[in-house]
């Protein structure tokens, strides 16, 4: 009968495997070349960042050394002076350019009508001229505490003091139908009172600053007078004084 045991009521059952035939998960191994690529990308990013930092530092150094804004402002002032002398309107002029023309036009009536009407407020040399960052001129007197003079006839409309300009005076003028304000700063002594009428050339104050040295770009604290011409009393309405002085 062999191995047939069905007669005993027992059947051959299939063997049950303890391990089911489950699909095996694939394991991804990190290969060496993948790590090398990651390092290369990281190094490249760091290199580009370093180059940007170096480029930024170089640009800052060039701006500090070459001072392009001051240079362009000086060129604009030269063109302003040319048009003021020739009494011509430079609106949309091909010589001046659209942007510079608009800037000039903001004060052209003053340059036309008030040209050669002001006097230099102090006897000395201009050591710092008018530009975007310094909206006036500095005049270093030949002798310390020399007289500061009214640039034109007018009424004293402000006397004050600030940390930047020490004692200050502002005078309101009416010249050829135009209202102008002249501002005098860095004064050691004030010789006028508020609302006082002054005449052109009248002594209104004494120059201030460090008596040991005259003001210059290298010695900004030296003795000098800071002089501005304004369309309004506020300090962001200045004109170039040199174009209005006789």
C-alpha positions as a printed Julia matrix, in Angstrom:
246×3 Matrix{Float64}:
  0.0     0.0     0.0
  3.03    2.14    0.18
  2.66    5.5     1.78
 -1.01    5.8     0.99
 -2.72    6.37    4.34
 -6.03    7.61    3.1
 -7.61    4.43    4.23
 -7.06    5.49    7.8
 -8.97    8.71    7.18
 -5.77   10.76    7.15
 -4.89   12.78    4.14
 -1.58   14.25    3.14
 -1.69   17.96    4.01
  0.56   20.36    2.24
  3.47   21.54    4.28
  2.92   25.07    5.72
  5.96   27.27    5.27
  6.89   29.38    8.27
  7.93   32.19    5.97
  5.43   33.63    3.57
  6.65   34.48    0.14
  6.56   38.29    0.61
  8.07   40.6    -2.03
 11.45   41.74   -0.91
 12.03   45.48   -0.44
 14.81   46.93   -2.45
 17.49   48.64   -0.42
 18.99   51.7    -2.0
 22.61   52.09   -1.27
 24.25   55.52   -1.25
 26.96   55.31   -3.73
 30.19   57.17   -3.48
 29.63   59.26   -6.62
 26.36   60.66   -5.13
 28.29   61.94   -2.1
 30.9    63.52   -4.36
 28.2    65.38   -6.33
 26.69   66.75   -3.11
 30.08   67.99   -1.96
 30.69   69.59   -5.35
 27.35   71.43   -5.25
 28.0    72.62   -1.69
 31.49   73.85   -2.56
 30.16   75.64   -5.65
 27.52   77.48   -3.6
 30.13   78.56   -1.04
 32.45   79.7    -3.82
 29.72   81.81   -5.47
 28.8    83.34   -2.1
 32.43   84.28   -1.46
 32.69   85.85   -4.92
 29.55   87.93   -4.27
 30.95   89.17   -0.97
 34.26   90.11   -2.59
 32.45   91.87   -5.47
 30.28   93.82   -3.02
 33.36   94.98   -1.07
 35.08   96.06   -4.3
 32.02   98.07   -5.4
 31.85   99.84   -2.02
 35.58  100.68   -2.23
 35.19  102.06   -5.76
 32.2   104.19   -4.74
 34.17  105.57   -1.78
 37.29  106.35   -3.84
 35.71  107.65   -7.06
 32.7   109.41   -5.45
 30.57  109.22   -8.65
 27.6   111.07   -7.08
 29.75  114.08   -6.17
 31.36  114.03   -9.61
 27.99  113.97  -11.39
 26.65  116.71   -9.12
 29.62  118.92   -9.93
 29.02  118.4   -13.64
 25.35  119.29  -13.17
 26.31  122.48  -11.32
 28.55  123.51  -14.21
 25.64  123.09  -16.62
 23.33  124.99  -14.25
 25.77  127.86  -14.17
 25.99  127.88  -17.98
 22.21  128.07  -18.4
 21.86  130.65  -15.61
 24.39  132.88  -17.36
 22.67  132.54  -20.72
 19.11  132.91  -19.34
 17.92  129.98  -21.4
 15.45  127.29  -20.47
 17.03  123.82  -20.66
 13.79  121.84  -20.58
 14.35  118.58  -22.48
 17.64  119.96  -23.78
 19.75  117.48  -25.71
 22.84  118.95  -24.05
 21.65  118.68  -20.45
 19.44  115.6   -20.64
 15.85  115.09  -19.51
 16.55  114.16  -15.87
 19.09  116.93  -15.26
 16.81  119.43  -17.02
 13.94  118.62  -14.66
 16.26  119.0   -11.64
 17.48  122.36  -12.93
 13.94  123.52  -13.68
 12.99  123.23  -10.01
 15.08  126.34   -9.35
 15.46  128.0   -12.74
 13.32  131.06  -11.87
 15.53  131.73   -8.88
 18.71  131.36  -10.94
 17.29  133.73  -13.57
 15.76  136.43  -11.37
 18.16  136.4    -8.41
 21.45  135.92  -10.21
 24.22  138.29   -9.01
 22.09  139.67   -6.17
 23.79  138.08   -3.15
 27.2   138.81   -1.69
 29.61  136.31   -0.16
 28.76  136.25    3.57
 32.36  135.96    4.75
 35.86  136.92    3.69
 37.61  133.63    2.99
 37.94  130.59    0.76
 35.23  128.09   -0.16
 36.52  124.84    1.31
 33.46  122.65    0.72
 31.16  123.26   -2.22
 27.49  122.48   -2.77
 26.54  118.87   -3.55
 23.88  116.28   -2.72
 25.3   115.44    0.68
 26.25  119.03    1.62
 23.53  121.42    0.51
 25.46  124.62    1.05
 29.01  125.96    0.96
 31.62  126.24    3.7
 33.72  129.41    3.81
 36.87  129.34    5.94
 37.63  132.92    7.0
 41.18  134.2     6.71
 41.12  135.13   10.4
 39.34  133.22   13.15
 36.0   134.67   14.28
 35.85  137.06   11.35
 32.56  138.86   10.6
 29.64  137.06    8.99
 27.64  139.38    6.73
 24.02  139.38    5.56
 24.0   138.24    1.93
 21.09  140.59    1.09
 18.53  142.89    2.7
 15.85  141.13    4.71
 14.28  140.2     8.03
 15.79  137.76   10.5
 13.18  134.98   10.69
 15.01  132.41   12.78
 17.78  132.25   15.39
 18.6   128.91   16.93
 21.13  126.31   17.87
 21.77  122.73   16.78
 24.34  120.06   17.43
 25.26  120.01   13.73
 25.62  123.75   13.04
 26.02  125.27   16.51
 24.47  128.81   16.44
 22.25  129.43   13.4
 20.59  132.4    11.69
 18.05  132.51    8.86
 17.09  135.65    6.94
 14.07  136.07    4.67
 14.63  138.13    1.5
 12.41  139.43   -1.29
 14.47  139.85   -4.46
 12.91  140.77   -7.82
  9.58  139.35   -6.73
 11.12  136.09   -5.48
 11.23  134.99   -1.83
 14.59  133.56   -0.75
 15.98  132.42    2.58
 19.65  132.5     3.5
 20.93  130.25    6.27
 24.14  130.82    8.26
 25.55  128.09   10.51
 28.59  127.32   12.64
 28.55  130.71   14.34
 30.33  131.52   17.6
 28.47  134.8    18.29
 25.08  136.09   17.05
 24.78  139.87   16.67
 21.12  140.19   15.62
 17.7   139.5    17.11
 14.64  137.75   15.72
 12.46  139.86   13.36
 15.27  142.43   13.02
 15.66  144.08    9.59
 19.22  143.81    8.24
 20.88  145.3     5.19
 23.22  143.63    2.73
 26.75  143.51    4.16
 25.67  144.1     7.76
 27.58  142.2    10.45
 25.14  139.61   11.79
 27.48  137.15   13.54
 31.03  135.87   14.05
 32.47  132.74   12.52
 32.88  129.69   14.75
 34.66  126.36   14.83
 38.08  125.18   15.93
 40.41  128.22   15.99
 43.51  126.06   15.55
 42.75  125.1    11.95
 40.73  126.22    8.94
 37.94  123.98    7.69
 38.59  121.62    4.78
 37.5   118.19    3.63
 40.18  116.75    5.88
 39.4   119.1     8.78
 35.58  119.53    8.82
 35.65  120.84   12.39
 37.95  123.73   11.52
 36.68  127.33   11.73
 34.28  128.28    8.92
 30.79  129.56    8.09
 28.21  127.2     6.62
 26.02  129.11    4.11
 22.85  127.94    2.36
 20.26  129.51    0.05
 16.76  128.05    0.24
 13.46  128.45   -1.6
 11.61  127.68    1.63
 12.55  127.59    5.3
 12.81  123.8     5.33
 16.25  122.34    4.77
 15.45  120.23    1.69
 14.74  123.17   -0.63
 18.26  124.42   -1.22
 19.78  126.15   -4.25
 23.43  126.39   -5.21
 24.62  129.66   -3.57
 27.54  130.05   -5.99
 25.12  130.6    -8.9
 23.48  133.55   -7.1
 26.5   135.34   -5.6
 27.93  138.37   -7.41
